[in-house]
Each structure stands twice: as structure tokens, then as C-alpha cells.
Amino acid sequence: MAANGSNGSSNGTAAPAAPPITVRLDVVDRMKRWEGKVAVVTGASGAIGGAIAKELVKAGMIVCALSRRRDKVEKLRASLFDVAGNLNCVECDITEEEDVKHAFGWIENTYGGVDMLVNNAGVITKCLLTEKNNTRDLYTTMETNIIGLCLCTREAVKSMKARDVKGHIINVNSIFGHKVHQAVPGTRPLNGMYPASKYAVTAITECIRQELIYLDSGCKVTSISPGLVEGDILSTVSSNENEIVKYMPKLKPEDVAEAVLYAITTPDNVQIHELVIKPMGEFL
């Protein structure tokens, strides 16, 4: 008879064997279809964009990182010398149409075209909607978070459609694209143009879905809306907000990257249209 704490049971019979660890081979196979394919990731010099780019490279993809900060992307590339795919830095300001067209033209000439687009670039400024002399900040938010996303999407869809590939567009959205959260009494509210721009991304994602159906493209589009994430752009908010935000639960950038991998490994007949992910215990 087995003693307490052993692997036997009290009646002398052997304990049932643990179930075998299985791997979803169908999911693995669906990830393999992206090996050697080309992904464009905007804002790859940031925490979330860098994590996404890293995971896609590890999955064997050719990742073209569109960024104005080459040094950070080069540092990331140096850390990926022994993985399956490869990472390229393409200097590009996504708010400038000619920059975007040139970047996608270079990708087409070098690799043949784009198979996946991750619209991750985004900004948040400190100004309020009602502050004086805030015009430039208002334009900066809308040009990056909305216009830049649309320009990149246009060029990516053109490439996918021309080559008849079943691509995927990922829009890195935000929980602020679904709800404007109440500021803590006595603290400075979040710049209202930021949630406005993210609400626009929510609407744009649905519009893109409908356009892709109209074009009979076979491409998918997904909005991923994370809550607070360590090292993301919300770290640029004012100091009194930072004092509050720093004590809140946060996701890791790698959590958002895992959400991207989940979305791109669904069966052909399944599209993750909107995926909201929050850290455990978040109270926003």
C-alpha cells in the first residue's frame, strides 16, 4: 500500500496516469503557412511593436519594421541573429504619404509584396482639447493614429489584392477605443483626441472588413484592444496620472504579441474581428 504523498492510491491500485501533453498540430500548421511571408509592422521601435516584430521573426517571417527610430530597431535585430526569420528596418514617417508609398515600393521590389500588416504605430499628446495653442498636437494624433493607419492599409491591401494572397491586417487598438474612462477627481483628464482616434480605429476596422468582402479578397482584419501595457505610450501622460497609472495592473508587451499570434492562426473560415485583452485586476 502506498504511503501518503506517494503516487499510489489508498486501496493499493495505481493512480491513473496523467493525460499526455498534446500539441494542437492544426494550429502549428496554420502558423507554418506564414513562414517566409512578409509582415509590415509600424511603430516597431516601441514596446508593443518590438514584441510583435520579435514574435513574427521567431515564427519565420520576414518582418519589415516601419519606424522613424532606426537605432532601436537595429538593436532589436541584433538580438534576433539566430532565429528563423529576419528583421529589416525601413525608415518611414507613416503620416507622410510619399514615405509610405516609397516604403511599400521598396518592400515590393525587394520581397515581392506584403502578406501581413500590423498597424501598431500610435501617439498620445499631453494637451487637452480645450487648451490654447493645441492645434499641432491635435493634428499629430489624428495623422498618426488614423491617417497613417489608413495609408499603410491602402498600400498593403493593394499588394495583397494584386498577388491574390489571403493576407491579414492587424490594428493595434486600445480599450480607449471602446470606452472613455472617467478621470480620477482632481487629476488631469486624458487627452480627448486619443480615445477619439481609437474609436475611429474601431470603426475603420469594421469598414475595412466590409471593403475586403466587397473586393472578394479573402483577407482578414483584426482589431486588438489591450488595456494598460508596460512601457506603452501612456507613459507619456502627465505626472499626476503617472502616479496613479504606475500602481495599476498592466499587461506585458509580449501578451499583446501573443494575441497577434492567436489571431493569425485561426482557420480560414474564422476571423477574430475584435479582441479585448486586459490584465487581471484592471479597474479601468
C-alpha positions in Angstrom: 0.0 0.0 0.0 1.4 3.4 -0.9 2.2 5.8 1.8 0.5 9.3 2.0 2.1 11.6 -0.6 3.2 8.7 -2.9 1.9 8.0 -6.4 -0.2 5.0 -5.3 -3.8 5.1 -4.1 -5.1 4.1 -0.6 -6.6 0.8 -1.9 -3.4 -0.4 -3.4 -4.3 0.3 -7.0 -2.1 2.5 -9.2 -3.1 6.1 -9.6 -4.4 6.9 -13.1 -1.7 8.2 -15.5 -1.5 11.9 -16.2 -3.0 12.7 -19.5 -0.4 13.1 -22.3 0.6 16.6 -23.2 -0.6 17.3 -26.7 0.2 20.0 -29.2 -2.5 21.4 -31.5 -0.9 20.4 -34.7 -3.6 22.2 -36.7 -2.5 25.5 -35.0 1.1 24.7 -35.6 0.4 24.0 -39.3 -1.6 27.3 -39.6 1.4 29.2 -38.2 3.7 27.4 -40.7 1.8 29.0 -43.5 3.3 32.3 -42.5 6.9 31.1 -42.7 8.8 33.1 -45.3 5.9 35.5 -45.7 6.4 39.3 -45.4 4.9 41.3 -42.5 5.0 45.0 -42.1 5.0 46.3 -38.5 4.6 50.0 -37.9 5.9 51.5 -34.7 8.3 48.6 -34.2 10.7 50.8 -32.1 8.1 50.9 -29.3 7.5 48.3 -26.6 4.4 46.6 -28.2 5.6 46.9 -31.8 9.0 45.5 -30.9 7.5 42.5 -29.1 5.2 41.8 -32.1 8.0 42.1 -34.6 10.2 39.7 -32.5 7.5 37.0 -32.3 6.8 37.2 -36.0 10.5 36.9 -36.8 10.7 33.9 -34.5 7.9 32.4 -36.4 10.0 32.5 -39.6 8.5 35.7 -41.1 10.3 38.4 -43.0 9.5 41.5 -40.9 9.8 45.0 -42.3 9.7 47.4 -39.4 8.5 50.9 -40.4 9.9 53.3 -38.0 11.5 56.8 -37.7 13.9 55.4 -35.0 16.3 53.1 -36.8 18.6 52.7 -33.8 16.0 50.9 -31.7 15.0 48.6 -34.5 18.7 47.8 -35.2 19.2 46.9 -31.6 16.2 44.5 -31.8 17.5 43.0 -35.0 20.9 42.3 -33.4 19.2 40.3 -30.7 17.5 38.1 -33.3 20.6 36.9 -35.2 19.9 33.2 -34.5 16.1 32.9 -35.3 14.3 31.6 -38.3 13.1 34.8 -39.9 14.7 38.2 -40.4 14.0 41.8 -39.5 14.6 44.8 -41.7 14.3 48.5 -40.7 12.6 50.7 -43.2 12.7 54.3 -42.2 9.3 55.8 -42.7 7.1 58.5 -41.3 3.6 57.0 -41.8 2.0 60.4 -41.7 3.8 61.3 -44.9 2.1 59.7 -48.0 5.3 59.7 -50.1 7.2 58.0 -47.3 4.6 55.2 -47.1 4.4 54.7 -50.8 8.2 54.6 -51.0 8.5 52.1 -48.1 5.9 49.7 -49.6 7.5 50.1 -53.0 10.9 49.1 -51.6 9.3 46.1 -49.9 7.6 45.0 -53.2 10.8 45.4 -55.2 12.8 43.5 -52.5 10.5 40.8 -51.3 7.6 40.8 -53.8 4.9 42.3 -51.7 3.2 42.3 -48.3 1.3 39.4 -46.7 0.6 40.9 -43.3 0.3 44.4 -41.9 0.4 45.2 -38.2 -0.8 48.8 -37.7 0.8 49.4 -34.3 2.2 53.0 -34.5 0.4 55.4 -32.3 0.9 58.6 -30.3 -0.7 60.4 -27.4 0.0 64.0 -26.5 -0.4 65.8 -23.2 -2.7 68.6 -24.4 -6.4 68.9 -23.6 -9.0 69.5 -26.3 -9.8 72.9 -24.7 -6.2 74.1 -24.2 -4.9 77.0 -26.2 -2.3 76.5 -29.0 -3.0 72.8 -29.2 -3.6 72.6 -32.9 -0.4 70.9 -33.8 -0.9 68.2 -31.1 -4.4 67.6 -32.4 -3.2 67.0 -35.9 -0.3 64.8 -34.8 -2.6 62.4 -33.0 -5.1 62.1 -35.9 -2.4 62.0 -38.6 -0.5 59.1 -36.9 -3.4 57.1 -35.3 -5.8 57.4 -38.2 -4.4 58.7 -41.4 -1.1 56.8 -41.1 -3.1 53.6 -40.4 -5.2 54.2 -43.5 -2.3 54.9 -45.8 -0.5 51.7 -44.7 -3.7 49.7 -45.0 -4.3 51.0 -48.5 -0.8 50.1 -49.7 -0.9 46.6 -48.0 -4.3 45.7 -49.5 -3.2 46.8 -52.9 -0.2 44.4 -52.6 -2.3 41.6 -51.3 -5.0 42.0 -53.9 -2.5 42.2 -56.8 -1.0 38.9 -55.8 -4.3 37.2 -54.8 -2.9 36.3 -51.3 -5.1 35.8 -48.2 -3.4 38.3 -46.0 -4.1 39.7 -42.6 -4.3 43.2 -41.3 -3.9 43.7 -37.5 -4.9 47.0 -36.0 -3.5 47.5 -32.5 -6.3 49.4 -30.9 -7.0 50.2 -27.3 -9.6 49.8 -24.6 -9.9 53.6 -25.0 -11.4 52.8 -28.4 -14.4 51.3 -26.7 -14.9 53.5 -23.6 -13.8 56.9 -22.4 -12.8 56.3 -18.9 -13.6 58.8 -16.1 -10.6 60.7 -14.9 -9.9 60.4 -11.2 -11.3 63.5 -9.5 -8.7 66.2 -9.2 -6.4 64.8 -11.9 -5.9 66.0 -15.4 -8.1 64.1 -17.9 -6.6 62.1 -20.7 -6.1 63.9 -24.0 -9.5 63.6 -25.6 -8.1 63.2 -29.1 -6.5 59.9 -28.2 -9.7 58.0 -27.4 -11.4 59.8 -30.3 -8.7 58.4 -32.6 -9.1 54.9 -31.1 -12.8 55.0 -31.5 -12.1 55.8 -35.2 -9.8 52.7 -35.4 -12.7 50.6 -34.1 -15.0 52.0 -36.9 -12.3 51.8 -39.5 -11.7 48.1 -38.7 -15.3 47.3 -39.5 -15.2 49.4 -42.6 -12.1 47.6 -43.8 -13.8 44.2 -43.2 -16.7 45.3 -45.4 -14.4 46.6 -48.1 -12.4 43.3 -48.1 -15.6 41.4 -48.6 -16.6 43.8 -51.4 -13.2 43.2 -53.1 -13.6 39.4 -52.7 -10.0 39.5 -51.3 -10.0 36.6 -48.8 -8.0 38.8 -46.4 -8.8 39.1 -42.7 -8.7 42.2 -40.5 -8.5 42.1 -36.7 -8.6 44.9 -34.0 -6.7 44.0 -30.8 -7.6 46.3 -27.9 -5.2 45.9 -24.9 -5.7 47.6 -21.6 -2.7 49.2 -19.9 0.6 47.8 -21.1 4.1 48.2 -19.6 6.2 50.7 -21.5 3.5 51.8 -23.9 2.7 55.3 -24.9 0.5 56.0 -21.9 3.8 56.5 -20.0 3.9 59.9 -21.7 0.9 61.3 -19.8 1.2 63.9 -17.2 2.9 63.2 -13.9 -0.1 63.1 -11.6 -1.7 60.5 -14.0 1.6 58.5 -13.9 1.4 58.4 -10.2 -1.9 56.6 -10.5 -1.2 54.5 -13.6 2.0 53.1 -12.2 0.1 51.2 -9.5 -2.4 49.7 -11.9 -2.1 46.1 -13.2 -0.5 46.0 -16.6 -0.1 43.6 -19.5 3.4 42.9 -20.9 4.1 43.8 -24.5 4.6 40.1 -25.1 1.0 39.5 -24.1 -0.2 41.7 -27.0 2.2 39.8 -29.3 0.7 36.5 -28.2 -2.7 37.9 -29.1 -1.5 38.7 -32.6 -0.2 35.1 -33.0 -3.6 33.8 -31.8 -5.5 36.0 -34.4 -3.3 34.9 -37.3 -3.6 31.2 -36.6 -7.3 30.8 -36.9 -8.8 28.5 -39.6 -9.6 30.1 -42.9 -13.3 30.4 -42.1 -12.7 32.2 -38.8 -11.9 35.9 -38.3 -11.1 37.4 -34.9 -12.7 40.7 -35.6 -12.2 42.4 -32.1 -10.1 41.1 -29.3 -10.0 42.9 -26.0 -7.3 41.8 -23.6 -6.9 43.2 -20.0 -4.5 42.5 -17.2 -6.0 40.6 -14.3 -7.5 43.0 -11.8 -7.6 46.0 -14.1 -10.2 48.6 -12.9 -10.3 50.9 -15.9 
